[in-house]
Amino acid sequence: WLSALFGVGAVVAVVAAGRFIIRPLFQFLAAAKLRESFTAAALLIVVGIAFLMGQVGLPTTLGTFLAGVVLADSEYRHELETDVEPFKGLLLGLFFISVGAQIDFGLIAREPLLIAGIVLGTMAIKFAVLFVLGHLFKLDRSARWLFSLSLAQIGEFAFVLLGVGVSAHVFSQEIAGYLVAATALSMVI
């Protein structure tokens, strides 16, 4: 319970800092009219929040996600997006390299039917839910199919949730290995 309390406290502290520290910081940087300072501050915030999450026992990926949420909540989000645009491909590449490094290809070779079952089962359930939602929101037939097929894969946020689940001992690293492989394969599909 104590580690969960530290984790929740860290998340609340980051959100509060976003409101009361980061916004005034970006206002100050905007007044200084140094474009590079926005990029440097944004990167420092991302690294700092990721480090903080690591210190309280949460995955650093959760920290980077939370930093993105905090930065997106700023009134300077458009300037930050413009400044980070040249690095977007590099950062996306690093993300997928780190994901690829987590995949146990030996596990996929040993348990192909189980992993295929997880992938197809999850995608089928997600497709069905999305199809029903498309119907409820009165999408026409072709849009409903496109919507459901386009979003049926397991999303990349699953990697963050899997890291949190393992660090909180919700499930074992072995189960996470199956789920990481299934998530990656569903994204490939």
C-alpha positions as CSV (number, residue, x, y, z in Angstrom):
1,W,0.0,0.0,0.0
2,L,2.9,2.3,0.7
3,S,4.3,2.0,-2.7
4,A,0.9,2.5,-4.3
5,L,0.5,5.7,-2.1
6,F,3.9,6.9,-3.3
7,G,2.9,6.2,-6.9
8,V,-0.4,8.1,-6.6
9,G,1.3,10.9,-4.8
10,A,3.9,11.2,-7.5
11,V,1.2,11.4,-10.2
12,V,-0.7,14.0,-8.2
13,A,2.5,16.0,-7.7
14,V,3.2,15.9,-11.4
15,V,-0.3,17.1,-12.3
16,A,-0.1,19.9,-9.7
17,A,3.4,20.9,-10.9
18,G,2.0,21.0,-14.4
19,R,-0.6,23.5,-13.3
20,F,1.4,25.7,-10.9
21,I,5.0,25.4,-12.0
22,I,5.2,24.4,-15.6
23,R,2.7,26.9,-17.0
24,P,4.5,29.9,-15.3
25,L,7.8,28.4,-16.5
26,F,6.6,28.4,-20.1
27,Q,5.2,31.9,-19.7
28,F,8.6,33.1,-18.6
29,L,10.3,31.2,-21.5
30,A,7.9,32.8,-24.0
31,A,8.7,36.2,-22.7
32,A,12.4,35.5,-23.2
33,K,11.7,34.7,-26.9
34,L,14.3,31.9,-27.0
35,R,12.8,29.1,-29.1
36,E,15.4,26.6,-28.1
37,S,14.5,27.1,-24.4
38,F,11.1,25.7,-25.1
39,T,12.6,22.5,-26.5
40,A,15.2,22.2,-23.8
41,A,12.5,22.8,-21.0
42,A,10.2,20.2,-22.6
43,L,12.9,17.6,-22.8
44,L,14.0,18.4,-19.2
45,I,10.4,18.0,-18.0
46,V,10.0,14.6,-19.8
47,V,13.2,13.3,-18.5
48,G,12.5,14.6,-15.0
49,I,9.0,13.2,-14.8
50,A,10.2,9.8,-16.1
51,F,13.0,9.8,-13.5
52,L,10.5,10.6,-10.8
53,M,8.3,7.7,-11.8
54,G,11.2,5.4,-11.8
55,Q,12.2,6.6,-8.3
56,V,8.7,5.7,-6.9
57,G,8.7,2.3,-8.5
58,L,6.6,3.1,-11.6
59,P,7.7,2.5,-15.1
60,T,9.5,5.4,-16.8
61,T,7.2,4.9,-19.8
62,L,4.3,6.0,-17.5
63,G,6.4,9.1,-16.7
64,T,6.9,10.0,-20.3
65,F,3.2,9.5,-21.0
66,L,2.3,11.7,-18.0
67,A,4.8,14.3,-19.1
68,G,3.2,14.3,-22.5
69,V,-0.2,14.9,-20.9
70,V,1.2,17.7,-18.8
71,L,2.8,19.4,-21.8
72,A,-0.3,19.0,-23.9
73,D,-2.3,20.7,-21.2
74,S,-0.1,23.8,-21.5
75,E,-1.4,26.8,-23.5
76,Y,2.0,26.6,-25.3
77,R,1.3,23.1,-26.7
78,H,1.3,24.3,-30.3
79,E,4.7,25.9,-29.9
80,L,6.0,22.8,-28.2
81,E,4.6,20.6,-31.0
82,T,6.3,22.7,-33.6
83,D,9.6,22.6,-31.8
84,V,9.5,18.8,-31.3
85,E,8.3,18.1,-34.8
86,P,11.8,17.5,-36.2
87,F,12.5,15.0,-33.5
88,K,9.2,13.1,-33.8
89,G,10.5,10.4,-36.2
90,L,13.5,9.9,-34.0
91,L,11.5,9.6,-30.8
92,L,9.0,7.3,-32.4
93,G,11.8,5.2,-33.7
94,L,13.3,5.0,-30.2
95,F,9.9,4.0,-28.8
96,F,9.5,1.1,-31.2
97,I,13.1,0.0,-30.8
98,S,12.6,-0.2,-27.1
99,V,9.3,-2.1,-27.7
100,G,11.1,-4.5,-30.1
101,A,13.8,-5.1,-27.5
102,Q,11.1,-6.3,-25.1
103,I,9.7,-8.9,-27.4
104,D,10.7,-12.5,-26.7
105,F,10.9,-14.1,-30.1
106,G,11.8,-17.4,-28.5
107,L,8.5,-17.2,-26.7
108,I,6.6,-16.6,-29.9
109,A,8.4,-19.6,-31.5
110,R,7.6,-21.8,-28.5
111,E,3.9,-20.8,-28.0
112,P,2.7,-19.5,-31.4
113,L,-0.9,-20.8,-31.0
114,L,-1.3,-19.3,-27.6
115,I,0.0,-15.9,-28.7
116,A,-2.0,-16.0,-31.9
117,G,-5.1,-16.8,-29.8
118,I,-4.4,-13.8,-27.6
119,V,-4.0,-11.6,-30.6
120,L,-7.0,-12.8,-32.6
121,G,-9.2,-13.1,-29.5
122,T,-8.4,-9.6,-28.3
123,M,-8.8,-8.1,-31.8
124,A,-12.1,-9.9,-32.3
125,I,-13.5,-8.6,-29.0
126,K,-12.3,-5.1,-29.7
127,F,-13.6,-5.2,-33.2
128,A,-17.1,-6.3,-31.9
129,V,-17.2,-3.5,-29.3
130,L,-16.1,-0.9,-31.8
131,F,-18.6,-2.2,-34.4
132,V,-21.4,-1.8,-31.8
133,L,-20.3,1.6,-30.9
134,G,-20.2,2.6,-34.6
135,H,-23.7,1.4,-34.9
136,L,-24.8,3.3,-31.7
137,F,-23.3,6.5,-33.1
138,K,-25.0,5.9,-36.4
139,L,-21.9,5.5,-38.6
140,D,-22.8,4.3,-42.1
141,R,-21.9,0.7,-42.9
142,S,-18.6,1.3,-44.7
143,A,-17.5,3.9,-42.0
144,R,-18.4,1.4,-39.3
145,W,-16.3,-1.3,-40.9
146,L,-13.4,1.0,-41.4
147,F,-13.6,2.3,-37.9
148,S,-13.8,-1.2,-36.4
149,L,-11.0,-2.7,-38.5
150,S,-8.7,0.3,-38.1
151,L,-8.8,0.4,-34.3
152,A,-9.0,-3.4,-33.5
153,Q,-5.3,-3.8,-32.7
154,I,-4.0,-3.6,-29.2
155,G,-2.7,0.0,-28.8
156,E,0.8,1.1,-27.8
157,F,-0.5,2.4,-24.5
158,A,-0.7,-1.3,-23.5
159,F,3.1,-1.3,-23.2
160,V,2.8,1.4,-20.5
161,L,0.0,-0.5,-18.7
162,L,2.0,-3.7,-18.9
163,G,5.0,-2.0,-17.3
164,V,2.8,-0.6,-14.5
165,G,1.1,-4.0,-14.0
166,V,4.5,-5.8,-13.6
167,S,5.9,-3.2,-11.3
168,A,2.8,-3.3,-9.1
169,H,2.9,-7.1,-9.1
170,V,-0.5,-7.4,-10.7
171,F,0.9,-10.1,-12.9
172,S,4.2,-11.7,-13.5
173,Q,6.9,-10.9,-16.0
174,E,6.1,-14.2,-17.8
175,I,2.5,-13.1,-18.4
176,A,3.8,-9.7,-19.5
177,G,6.0,-11.4,-22.0
178,Y,3.0,-13.0,-23.7
179,L,1.1,-9.8,-23.7
180,V,4.0,-7.7,-25.1
181,A,4.4,-10.2,-27.9
182,A,0.6,-10.2,-28.6
183,T,0.5,-6.4,-28.5
184,A,3.4,-6.0,-30.9
185,L,2.0,-8.6,-33.3
186,S,-1.5,-7.0,-33.3
187,M,0.1,-3.7,-34.2
188,V,1.9,-5.3,-37.1
189,I,-1.4,-6.8,-38.3
